[in-house]
Amino acid sequence: MAKPIKILLVAAIIIILLAVGTFGYAQYKYNIFNFSDHSAIFFSQSDIKEVDKLKIEYIPEGFTLSYESDNKQQKLKEYVNGDNYFAVTKLSGFKEIKINTEYGDSKITQISGIDYVEYGDVEHGQGVVWEKNGYQYTVSGNIPAQELLKIAVSVE
């Protein structure tokens, strides 16, 4: 009778270890490595697939589309309003995105289960980076950080 109990106990331990390992892997979405003049975000869930569309629900008043680029692994839209500008990109298969943290640390804002990494400042470049559904996204520009985040949350 002791042998079946040992077998069940070993099986239970293996199942627990597999569950913990799977949970730990699922939790790893990205890592941020800080260097002296920049940081790099490494994504774990980036897929190499064709980028279908880039939809932006919120565009600040007065901004108009000035440039658009469309290829299989990257979509880009740039908007201007006088001297103010912002750009939105949707990327596929990019494991690393470098961000400007020379003049300030990055900040993570979580909204609806997505971590938005905010970085930089107006004078030296600022933006937001995140990953959703296997795609990497960036919004950058010289408009207020709150506006960049609002744009980022509206992107599909």
Secondary structure, DSSP 8 states (H G I E B T S, - for coil): -HHHHHHHHHHHHHHHHHHHHHHHHHH--EEEEE-SS-EEEEESS----------BS---TT-EEEEEEEETTEEEEEEEETTEEEEEEEEES--EEEE--TTS--EEEEETTEEEEEEEETTTEEEEEEEETTEEEEEEESS-HHHHHHHHHHB-
